[in-house]
């Protein structure tokens, strides 16, 4: 059997992380998808990543290979994840920097650097990303409206979570699904608002605290600063493996505007 060549992606900024999902090749264990960016490679999708390995805005190196069953643009799997998923520290790690006290810490972007980067790469609209067959993109939205859809079918996880007997929950196990309706800032060919599912890790971690409560899950609207003044918003979107023209929101990035100068 021919070994698939691997290579390193370096100096990658972690922009967002998808919700946890069970992976068939990991015998039901959960991993999540990372969306990374660098000046050299642009947007990159990497999976599966165990919980807690890296955090948003860290700058990481990761050893990857092309998957044999996913042809999406700039999509990779972590090399040897099938055998090393319990310890991928040789394959993925955050770069380090020295603090003023002389100690090492994970290197990550500061707030002004985050906003500057997002302003620089959020030049596309949804129709431009879709019509140019791009797998990823960053959008500046306007006229946002948060929606919560109730699932018609009740999963086993929903019925057992009350007794704390079900630790593993996938997005399909939740009673509610979060969506965002929005328009694009800039020239978009669509005559109607876009509506896309939010699949970010942080959204489902919050809903998991009380996943059967509509009131609790609706609090995501306030968490994201939707329909509030003095907030900056960006949408990191990506397409689906088996439905390449269907896009989901990998992360709804937001910043509360403070007194320092921010883009208008």
Beta strands, then each sheet from edge to edge (+ up, - down):
strand 1: 7-17
strand 2: 21-22
strand 3: 30-38
strand 4: 42-49
strand 5: 59-66
strand 6: 75-78
strand 7: 92-94
strand 8: 96-98
strand 9: 104-106
strand 10: 136-139
strand 11: 141-150
strand 12: 176-184
strand 13: 194-197
strand 14: 231-239
strand 15: 247-256
sheet 1: 2+ 3- 1+ 5- 6+ 4+
sheet 2: 2+ 3- 1+ 5- 7+
sheet 3: 8+ 9-
sheet 4: 10+ 14- 15+
sheet 5: 11+ 12- 13+
end
